[in-house]
Amino acid sequence: MGKGQRSQPMYSNEIIEAPQDAGKLASSGVFQTVPASSSSLLGHNDIEYGSVAVSAPAETKVQTAPKELPHEKPHEVQDIPFFTLMTTYMSFLLLVVLAHFEDFFGKIFMPKQYVQVRVQNGYAPMVSDFESMWSRHVYARMRDCFNRPIGGVAGGHVELIDRVTHDYNKSFQFTGKLQNVLNLASYNYLGFAQSEGPCADKVEEAMREHGIAHASSRIETGCSKLLVETEEMVARFMGTEAAIIVSMGYATNSLTMPSLVSKGCLIISDELNHSSLIAGSRLSGAVIRVFRHNDTRDLEKQLRRSISQGQPRTHRPWKKIMVVVEGLYSMEGEFCNLHKLIEMRNKYKFYLFVDEAHSIGALGKRGRGICDHFNVDPREIDILMGTFTKSFGAAGGYIAGSKALIDHLRVNSYAAVYSEAMSVPVLAQVSSSMRMIMGEDREHALEGQQRLDQLALNSKYFAKGLRKLGFMILGDPGSPIVPLLLFNPAKMPAFSRECLKRNIAVVVVSYPATPIIAGRVRFCISASHTREDLDYALEQVSEIGDMLMLKFHKDVINQDTKKLK
């Protein structure tokens, strides 16, 4: 999946001015303090790969997160062996050289294979030779590691439809067999992707009562009672005044941002923001500037320079400034520095847009996302975006914020005016799973909290296990996304194929979704995984790591062995 970079009033004249009473919300009693983070749910356990949790405190305290995260690279990244870096760069260089060599002679001796990149009957090729080189010579070699078809529910385990290729991944043939594999590739964080259970029953009931779809956009005849009730529940779940639901997660960003900012406005975006945020920023017509990933010092430099210089050429003041970040970065498993961002928001009076696609439902004691994790009042963030495709086992997304913001989006957002209203089965899945997380489902009042606890424990356990084994991993503690660095491009398909041989499904990611030297495998942990599943995965990944020489921190293992002796 891709992960990468990047005048009318925003809502009303009253909203354009930065709120002055943001700091008073917590003391007013409107916002109730909650336990710090999901880590407080975990009890002390002695496990095979070391302790992954601390005992719960006797008294709940507000989490005191650092005002600013370290700007240096993580310890694991700083310790990349020189030989690994050199061979990685040399591998990519060799790939490019061989690709040009093959294309040069291929166009001479096999011209029919290059018809799509040549001028035909006066028409320019749809995709140029150079642009398609990466997909033709890199992606094609490891195409069997992607787009694997499944034959069942993508839960903790999933049935893969077996396929073979006889022409080097140009085409595939199905064998008719199914392979049951441990699923470490899906964003099924809370395990709600199920074909049976209370959520599936609610979906069936809703379809019998309301049908399948409304066949219209919400601004025409698609605004149903079920949609309104679900939006009210989302607002209550997020702790905001109102919320609007969009039927597609990608469109929640790409089609909403143009209605928030326009020409004469400034967007300052984290360099690792999702491509939907980049698309939305470009569609808006606003000036876009990028700051280094999670580096609030660089962000402040960009703000000070932009505010002092104003708009290009005219140097007029910006109509609006909006800073765009993600709560949990899906390729890095890292949290945004929310406390510092809010502090800077109150200082520089910009609007803060937080994408919670991966953090909502997966972080915080109550599953309320990054605000719950850092114990921050969600009303201190101007625009909260999230999706239902991960933790809720559904589809689509939402925007949550003030009533003035949501009323503006209902009549100005492309997603609300032109796209179809969310279908009934998806709405029922969202409402039933969210009600379970909130503890409002009387028949399953405790199940939602149990899933949150299990996800927090599994995430800590698996990441701790990989570190103990000596792998180089990224991410913050408690993240359900655990990236393991592979570096060399040849190791990515090798790792994926070896995992599949051992009945484990994983996702490998490379450039351009990541920096060219930071190819990785991304493990997605779920509450549906058992301790036996994770132990089996750690055992098999350890064997693959030895085979592919991926254990760069063997000194950690040696130190632990000495302690045991």
C-alpha positions in Angstrom: 0.0 0.0 0.0 1.1 3.5 -0.6 2.3 5.7 2.1 4.1 8.9 1.3 4.2 12.7 1.1 2.3 14.8 -0.1 -11.5 31.5 -0.7 -14.2 30.8 1.1 -14.2 30.7 4.9 -13.4 27.4 6.6 -16.7 27.3 8.4 -17.8 30.7 9.6 -16.2 33.9 10.6 -16.6 33.0 14.2 -14.7 29.8 13.7 -11.8 31.2 11.7 -10.5 32.9 14.8 -8.5 30.5 17.0 -10.4 29.4 20.0 -9.3 31.2 23.1 -10.9 28.9 25.7 -9.2 25.7 24.6 -7.1 25.6 27.7 -10.1 25.9 30.0 -11.9 22.8 28.8 -10.1 20.4 31.0 -10.6 22.4 34.2 -14.3 23.1 33.4 -15.3 19.5 34.2 -16.6 18.9 30.7 -13.7 16.6 29.8 -13.3 13.7 32.2 -9.8 12.5 32.9 -9.3 8.8 31.9 -6.4 6.4 32.5 -3.3 7.2 30.6 -2.9 4.5 28.0 -3.5 1.0 27.1 -0.3 0.0 28.8 -2.0 0.5 32.1 -4.3 -2.4 31.3 -1.5 -4.9 31.3 -0.4 -6.9 34.3 3.1 -8.1 34.9 3.8 -11.4 33.2 6.9 -13.5 32.9 7.0 -14.8 29.4 9.4 -16.5 27.1 10.6 -13.4 25.4 10.8 -11.2 28.5 8.4 -9.0 30.5 6.2 -6.9 28.2 4.1 -5.0 30.7 4.1 -3.3 34.1 1.7 -3.8 36.9 -1.3 -1.5 36.9 -0.9 1.5 39.2 -2.9 1.6 42.4 -4.3 5.0 41.4 -5.1 6.4 38.0 -2.9 9.3 37.0 -2.8 11.6 34.1 0.0 10.6 31.7 2.8 13.1 31.6 4.1 12.7 28.1 7.3 14.6 27.1 6.6 17.9 25.5 8.8 17.0 22.6 9.8 13.6 21.3 13.5 13.0 20.5 14.5 14.2 17.1 17.3 11.7 16.6 16.6 8.6 14.7 15.6 5.5 16.8 18.5 3.5 18.3 17.8 0.6 15.9 18.2 2.9 12.8 21.3 4.5 14.1 23.0 1.1 14.4 22.6 -0.1 10.8 25.8 -1.9 9.9 27.8 -0.2 7.2 27.9 -3.5 5.2 24.1 -3.7 5.2 23.8 -0.1 3.9 26.4 -0.6 1.2 24.9 -3.8 -0.1 21.4 -2.4 -0.1 22.5 0.6 -2.2 24.5 -1.7 -4.5 21.5 -4.0 -4.9 19.3 -1.2 -6.1 22.0 0.2 -8.3 22.5 -3.3 -9.9 18.7 -3.6 -10.4 18.6 -0.2 -12.3 21.6 -1.0 -14.4 20.3 -4.5 -15.4 16.9 -3.0 -16.1 18.3 -0.5 -18.5 20.5 -3.2 -20.1 17.5 -5.5 -20.6 15.3 -2.7 -22.0 18.0 -1.6 -24.5 18.4 -5.1 -26.0 14.8 -6.1 -25.5 13.6 -3.2 -27.7 15.9 -4.5 -30.5 15.4 -8.2 -30.3 11.9 -8.4 -28.8 10.0 -5.3 -29.9 6.5 -6.8 -29.4 7.1 -6.9 -25.6 7.6 -3.2 -25.6 4.6 -2.1 -27.7 3.0 -0.4 -24.6 5.9 2.0 -24.1 6.3 3.0 -27.7 4.5 5.6 -29.9 1.7 3.9 -31.7 -0.1 5.4 -34.7 0.8 8.9 -33.5 -0.4 8.3 -30.0 2.1 8.8 -27.1 2.4 5.8 -24.7 0.0 6.0 -21.8 2.9 5.2 -19.4 6.4 6.2 -20.3 9.3 3.8 -20.5 11.1 5.3 -17.5 8.0 5.6 -15.3 7.1 1.9 -15.8 10.6 0.6 -15.4 10.1 0.0 -11.6 6.9 -2.0 -12.0 8.2 -4.0 -15.0 11.6 -4.9 -13.4 11.1 -4.8 -9.6 7.5 -5.3 -8.8 7.1 -8.0 -11.5 9.8 -10.1 -9.9 7.9 -10.2 -6.6 4.3 -10.0 -7.8 3.4 -13.3 -6.3 4.0 -11.7 -2.8 1.1 -9.3 -3.4 -2.6 -9.4 -4.3 -2.9 -12.9 -2.9 -6.6 -13.9 -3.1 -8.4 -15.1 0.0 -11.3 -17.5 0.3 -12.8 -16.6 3.6 -13.0 -14.1 6.5 -9.7 -12.2 7.2 -9.6 -12.9 10.9 -6.8 -14.2 13.0 -6.4 -16.9 10.4 -7.4 -16.8 6.8 -7.8 -19.1 3.9 -5.5 -18.3 0.9 -6.5 -19.5 -2.5 -3.4 -21.3 -3.8 -2.0 -20.2 -7.2 1.0 -21.0 -9.3 2.9 -19.2 -12.2 4.7 -20.7 -15.1 5.8 -17.5 -16.8 7.7 -15.6 -14.0 4.7 -13.9 -12.4 3.2 -12.6 -15.7 0.1 -14.7 -15.1 -1.3 -17.0 -12.4 -3.3 -20.2 -12.4 -5.4 -21.4 -9.5 -4.9 -24.9 -8.2 -8.2 -25.2 -6.5 -6.6 -25.7 -3.1 -6.9 -23.5 0.1 -4.1 -22.8 2.5 -5.0 -21.9 6.1 -2.4 -19.3 7.3 -1.8 -17.1 10.3 -2.9 -13.6 9.3 -0.4 -11.0 10.3 -1.2 -8.8 7.2 -4.8 -7.4 7.9 -5.7 -4.3 9.8 -8.2 -6.4 11.9 -7.0 -4.8 15.1 -9.9 -5.7 17.4 -11.0 -8.8 15.5 -14.4 -7.5 14.4 -13.9 -8.9 10.8 -16.1 -11.9 11.5 -18.9 -13.7 9.6 -20.7 -14.8 12.8 -21.2 -13.3 16.2 -23.2 -10.3 17.6 -22.0 -7.8 15.0 -22.9 -10.2 12.1 -26.3 -10.8 13.6 -26.9 -7.0 13.9 -25.9 -6.6 10.2 -28.4 -9.3 9.1 -31.2 -7.7 11.2 -30.4 -4.2 9.7 -30.5 -5.6 6.1 -33.9 -7.2 6.7 -35.3 -3.9 8.1 -33.6 -1.3 5.9 -32.5 -3.2 2.7 -29.0 -3.0 1.3 -28.4 0.5 0.0 -30.1 3.8 -0.6 -28.8 4.3 -4.1 -28.3 8.0 -3.6 -26.0 10.6 -2.1 -26.7 11.6 1.4 -27.6 15.2 0.4 -30.5 13.8 -1.8 -32.3 10.7 -0.5 -29.5 8.8 1.2 -29.7 10.4 4.6 -31.4 7.6 6.6 -32.3 7.3 10.3 -29.6 4.7 10.7 -27.0 7.0 9.2 -28.0 9.9 11.5 -27.9 7.6 14.6 -24.5 6.3 13.6 -23.1 9.7 13.1 -24.4 10.8 16.5 -22.8 7.7 18.0 -19.4 8.5 16.3 -19.5 12.0 17.8 -20.3 10.7 21.2 -17.5 8.1 20.9 -15.0 10.7 19.8 -16.1 13.3 22.4 -16.9 16.0 19.8 -20.0 18.0 19.0 -20.8 16.3 15.7 -19.5 14.0 13.0 -20.1 13.2 9.4 -19.6 9.7 7.8 -18.1 9.1 4.4 -18.6 5.8 2.5 -14.9 5.5 1.5 -11.9 5.9 3.8 -9.5 7.3 1.1 -12.2 9.8 0.0 -12.7 11.0 3.6 -9.3 12.8 3.3 -9.0 13.5 -0.4 -12.5 14.9 -0.9 -12.9 16.7 2.4 -9.6 18.7 2.5 -10.6 20.9 -0.5 -13.6 22.1 1.4 -11.5 23.2 4.4 -8.7 25.0 2.7 -8.2 26.7 -0.7 -6.0 29.1 -2.6 -4.4 31.6 -0.3 -4.2 29.0 2.5 -1.2 27.0 3.7 -1.0 23.3 4.5 2.0 22.1 6.5 2.2 18.3 6.2 4.3 15.6 7.8 6.6 14.1 5.2 5.2 10.6 5.8 1.5 11.4 5.6 -0.7 9.0 3.7 -1.3 9.5 0.0 -5.0 10.4 0.6 -3.8 13.4 2.6 -1.4 14.3 -0.2 -4.2 14.0 -2.8 -6.6 16.1 -0.8 -3.9 18.8 -0.2 -3.2 19.0 -3.9 -6.8 19.2 -4.9 -7.4 22.1 -2.4 -5.1 24.5 -4.3 -3.5 25.6 -1.1 0.3 26.0 -0.8 1.8 22.8 0.6 5.0 22.7 2.7 6.4 19.6 4.3 8.2 19.2 7.6 10.5 16.3 8.7 8.6 13.3 10.2 7.6 13.9 13.8 10.1 16.7 14.1 8.3 19.5 15.9 11.4 21.8 15.8 11.3 21.6 12.0 7.6 22.3 12.1 8.1 25.4 14.2 10.7 26.7 11.8 8.3 26.2 8.9 5.6 28.0 10.8 7.7 30.9 11.8 9.1 31.3 8.3 5.7 31.0 6.7 3.9 33.4 9.1 6.7 36.0 8.8 6.9 35.9 5.0 3.2 35.4 4.2 2.0 34.3 0.8 4.4 33.9 -2.1 4.9 37.1 -4.3 2.2 39.2 -2.5 3.4 38.5 1.1 -0.1 38.9 2.3 -1.1 37.0 5.5 -2.4 33.5 4.9 -6.1 33.0 5.0 -5.7 29.9 7.1 -2.9 27.6 8.1 -3.6 23.9 8.7 -1.1 21.4 10.1 -1.8 17.8 9.0 -0.5 14.8 10.9 -1.4 11.2 11.6 -2.2 9.8 15.0 -0.4 6.5 14.2 1.8 6.2 11.1 1.0 2.9 9.5 4.5 2.3 7.9 6.5 3.3 11.0 4.2 2.2 13.9 5.0 5.6 15.5 2.6 8.1 17.3 2.5 11.8 16.6 3.8 14.2 19.3 0.3 15.3 20.2 1.1 17.3 23.3 3.6 19.4 21.5 1.4 19.9 18.5 -1.4 21.2 20.7 1.0 23.5 22.5 2.1 24.9 19.2 -1.5 25.2 17.9 -2.4 27.4 20.8 0.7 29.5 20.3 0.6 29.9 16.5 -3.2 29.8 16.0 -3.2 27.2 13.2 -5.8 24.5 12.6 -4.8 20.9 13.5 -5.9 18.0 11.3 -5.2 14.6 12.8 -5.7 11.4 10.7 -6.7 8.6 13.0 -7.2 5.9 10.4 -5.0 3.4 12.3 -5.2 4.8 15.9 -8.9 4.9 16.4 -10.1 1.8 18.2 -6.6 0.5 18.5 -5.1 3.0 21.0 -6.1 4.2 24.4 -7.7 2.4 27.4 -11.2 3.1 25.9 -10.2 2.7 22.3 -10.7 6.4 21.5 -7.5 6.7 19.6 -4.5 9.0 20.0 -6.3 11.5 22.2 -7.3 8.7 24.6 -3.8 7.4 24.6 -2.2 10.7 25.5 -5.2 11.8 27.7 -5.9 14.9 25.6 -9.3 16.6 25.2 -10.4 15.8 21.6 -11.9 19.3 21.4 -8.4 20.7 21.4 -8.0 19.3 17.9 -9.9 21.1 15.2 -10.4 18.2 12.7 -10.4 14.5 13.7 -10.5 12.1 10.9 -10.7 8.3 11.1 -11.7 5.2 9.2 -13.9 2.2 10.0 -11.8 -0.2 7.8 -9.4 -1.2 10.6 -10.6 -1.6 14.1 -14.3 -1.8 13.3 -14.2 -4.4 10.6 -16.2 -2.3 8.2 -15.6 0.4 5.5 -15.6 4.1 5.1 -14.5 6.9 7.4 -15.6 9.9 9.4 -14.8 13.5 10.2 -15.4 14.7 13.8 -15.3 18.2 15.2 -17.4 21.2 16.1 -21.0 21.5 14.9 -20.1 24.5 12.7 -17.4 22.4 11.0 -19.7 19.4 10.3 -22.5 21.6 9.1 -20.1 23.2 6.6 -18.9 19.8 5.3 -22.5 18.5 4.8 -23.1 21.0 2.0 -19.5 21.7 0.8 -17.6 18.4 0.9 -17.5 16.5 -2.4 -17.8 13.3 -0.4 -21.1 14.4 1.1 -22.6 15.9 -2.1 -21.4 13.5 -4.8 -20.5 10.2 -3.3 -23.1 7.5 -2.4 -24.3 7.2 1.2 -22.8 4.4 3.3 -24.7 1.1 2.7 -26.9 -0.4 5.4 -24.7 -3.5 6.2 -21.6 -1.3 6.7 -23.5 1.2 8.9 -24.8 -1.7 11.0 -21.3 -3.2 11.4 -19.9 0.2 12.5 -22.7 0.9 15.0 -22.7 -2.6 16.5 -18.9 -2.8 16.9 -18.7 0.8 18.2 -21.5 0.1 20.7 -19.6 -3.0 21.9 -16.4 -1.0 22.4 -18.3 1.7 24.3 -19.9 -1.0 26.6 -23.4 0.0 25.5 -24.3 -3.5 24.2 -25.9 -5.0 27.3 -25.6 -8.6 26.1 -21.8 -8.1 25.4 -21.0 -5.3 27.8 -17.5 -6.6 28.6 -16.4 -8.0 25.2 -15.3 -4.7 23.8 -13.0 -3.9 26.7 -11.6 -7.5 26.6 -10.7 -7.0 22.9 -8.9 -3.7 23.7 -7.0 -5.4 26.6 -6.0 -8.3 24.4 -4.8 -6.1 21.5 -2.6 -4.0 23.9 -1.1 -7.2 25.4 -0.5 -8.8 22.1 1.1 -5.7 20.6 3.5 -5.4 23.5 4.3 -9.1 23.6 5.1 -9.5 19.9 7.3 -6.4 19.6 9.2 -7.3 22.8 9.7 -10.8 21.4 11.2 -9.5 18.1 13.5 -7.2 20.0 14.7 -10.0 22.2 15.4 -12.1 19.2 17.7 -9.4 17.9 15.7 -8.0 15.0 15.8 -4.3 14.1 12.2 -3.0 14.4 10.6 0.4 14.4 7.6 1.8 16.2 6.5 3.0 19.6 5.5 0.7 22.5 1.9 -0.3 22.3 1.6 0.1 18.5 -0.4 -2.7 16.8 1.8 -2.1 13.8 5.3 -3.6 14.1 7.7 -2.9 11.2 10.8 -5.2 10.9 13.5 -3.8 8.7 14.7 -6.0 5.8 16.8 -3.4 3.9 17.9 -5.4 0.9 15.3 -5.6 -1.9 16.1 -9.3 -2.5 15.2 -10.2 1.0 11.6 -8.9 0.7 10.2 -11.5 -1.6 12.4 -14.1 0.1 11.0 -13.2 3.5 7.4 -13.2 2.2 7.8 -16.6 0.5 9.4 -18.2 3.5 6.6 -17.0 5.7 4.0 -18.5 3.3 5.8 -21.8 3.4 5.3 -21.7 7.2 1.7 -20.8 6.8 2.1 -17.1 7.8 0.7 -14.2 5.8 2.7 -11.0 6.0 3.0 -7.7 4.0 6.4 -6.6 2.7 6.9 -3.0 1.7 9.5 -1.2 -0.3 10.2 2.0 -2.2 8.3 4.2 -3.1 6.1 3.5 0.0 9.3 3.7 2.2 12.7 5.2 1.9 14.8 3.3 -0.7 17.0 1.7 2.0 14.3 1.0 4.5 12.4 -2.0 3.0 10.5 -3.8 5.7 7.9 -6.4 6.6 4.9 -4.9 8.5 3.3 -7.1 11.1 -0.3 -6.2 12.0 -1.3 -7.5 15.4 -4.9 -8.3 16.3 -6.9 -9.1 19.4 -8.0 -12.3 17.6 -4.5 -13.7 17.8 -3.8 -16.1 20.7 -0.6 -16.4 22.6 0.1 -19.7 20.7 -0.3 -17.8 17.4 2.3 -15.2 18.4 4.7 -17.7 19.8 4.5 -19.7 16.6 5.1 -16.6 14.5 8.1 -15.5 16.7 9.6 -19.0 16.3 9.2 -19.1 12.6 10.3 -15.5 12.0 13.4 -16.3 14.1 14.3 -19.1 11.8 13.8 -16.9 8.7 15.9 -14.2 10.3 18.8 -16.6 10.8 18.4 -17.8 7.2 18.4 -14.2 5.7 20.8 -12.7 8.3 18.3 -10.2 9.6 19.3 -10.2 13.3 21.4 -7.1 13.6 21.2 -6.8 17.4 22.7 -10.1 18.4 24.4 -8.4 21.3 21.0 -8.0 23.0 20.6 -11.8 22.9 24.2 -12.3 24.2 23.6 -9.9 27.1 20.3 -11.7 28.1 22.1 -15.1 27.9 24.8 -13.8 30.3 22.2 -12.6 32.7 20.5 -16.0 32.7 23.8 -17.7 33.4 
